[in-house]
Amino acid sequence: MCSEQIDNNLSFLSVQDQQLFEKLYPFIWFQGEPLVLIYDVTEEVYVEQGVTLSVLRQLEKNGLIIVEPSGFVKRKFGQHTRLFCGGKLTKIGFSEPMDNQLDLGHVLLTELGKRIAGTCNIPRNQACYEYVINRWFQQGLILSSIQLNFKPAN
């Protein structure tokens, strides 16, 4: 799923630890850099993907992620921003014209984690996508998804 160069960079990880990192793939979005959106590992969507606190701790031990119980936010957004999930664009609109922030959850990728995720072909997982979209919607964000190369049915 990832390039051979990154696979070589992962040689310090066991096959099991590489598989643990792959559990994060359905929750990776891109906004200039890869972001992994892990909000509450007790939620069914995370449980179904095998993302648990022990998995996160193991990945943190391996230097691929940082876990912070109080969470992370990305700040200084204007009224709109765009994120990609599985290669598809989602536009987010904030209520204020400036100084908006987006809740990123409790996990950040390290530089190594970003390099790995940035070279992987990460397919979109619809259930994970809908979970994140619903969470943002409940926070009052305005969301729209743009389909590129859309061909109408005849």
N, C-alpha and C positions, 0 to 999 in steps of 0.2 A: 504494500500500500504506500510506502514511503520510498524515496529515492535510495539508490544503493549507497550513496555517500553518507546519508543520514543513518542507514542501517549499519554502516561501518562505525559511525560515531556512537551507536548504541551497543557496541560489542562489550562494553563494560557492564551492561545490564544483562541479567539472566533472561531467558525466553519468557519466564513467568512475569518478570517485572516489565518487559516490553508489552506483554498482553495486558497488564494492569494499566499502562499508559493509554493503550488503545481504547479502554473503557471510557475515557474522557472524550473521544472523538465526536460522539453525537452532540456534545455540549460546546463545541468550539465554534465560535463566530469570529468574523474578521472585520476589523475596522482599522485598516492600516497595518495592524499586527494581529496575531491570533489572541483571542480572549476565550477563556474557558468559564462558562457561566454555571457555577455550582452554588445553588442557593440553600437547599435544605436536603441533606442526604437521606432523610427519613421519608421524603416524598416518593411516591410510587414510581415516578418516572426515573429516578436515580436508582432505586432498588432494582427495577427491571433491567437496568443496564449494568448492574453489578458495581455501582459506585457507592462505596461505603467509607466511613471514617477511617477504617484500617487501611483501605486501598489508598486513600489520600495521604495518610501518614507514611506509607511505604514509598509513595512517589515523592513526597517531600524529602524523605531520607535519602533518596537517590538523586536529589538536586534538580528535579524536573518541575516542581511546583512549590508554591509557598501557600500555607494554609493560615488564615487569620480568622479566629472566631467572631471578631467584631465586624468583619467584612471589609470590602474594598469598594470604592466608587471612582468613576472617571469624571473629572470636572471640566468646566470651562467650555461646555457646548453652547453653540448658538441655538436658534430656535429649531433647527433641523439637523439630523445626522443620518448617515447611512451605515448599515452593517450588512455583511454577507453571511449566509449560512448555507452550506452545501452549494456554493456558487450562485445562490439566488439572493437578490437585493431586497432588503427591507428598510423602508424609510421610517424614521422615528421623528415625531413632532412633539416638542415640549411646549408647555403653556406660557413660559416666559420667553422674551426675545433674546436674553443673554444669561450667562452664568448658570446654565443648567448642569445637572449631573445625572449619571446613570449608575444604578446599583449593579455591581459586577459579581456579587455573591462573595463567597469566602475563600476563593482560590485564585491565585495568579500563576501564570506560567513563568518560570525562570527564563533567562536568555536561552539556555539549552532547550528547554521545553518549547519555547517559541520557534527556535530553529527547526526542531523536529516537526512540530505541527504545521509550520509554514511550507514544508516541502511535501506534505502528505496530501493525497487525494482523498478528502474527507467527504463522503456522501452525506446528504441531508437525511436525518432521521425525523420523520414527520411528527411523531409523538413528542420528541424532545423539542422540536421547533415550536409546536403548538403550546407546550408547557411554558416556554420562555415568553412567547407572544402574549399568552393569557396573563402571565405575571406582570408584564409591562402594561397591558391594557388595564389591569386592576390598579396600577399606580397612576392611572390617568394619562398615560402617553397616547398620542395619536399615531396609529400605525398604518402603513400601506405597503403592500408587496408589489413589486414591479416585475412582470414576466418579460424577460428579454427573448428575442427571437420567437415571439408568440405568433403562431399561425392559426387563424380562425378555421373552424371546421367548415367544410363545404356543404 
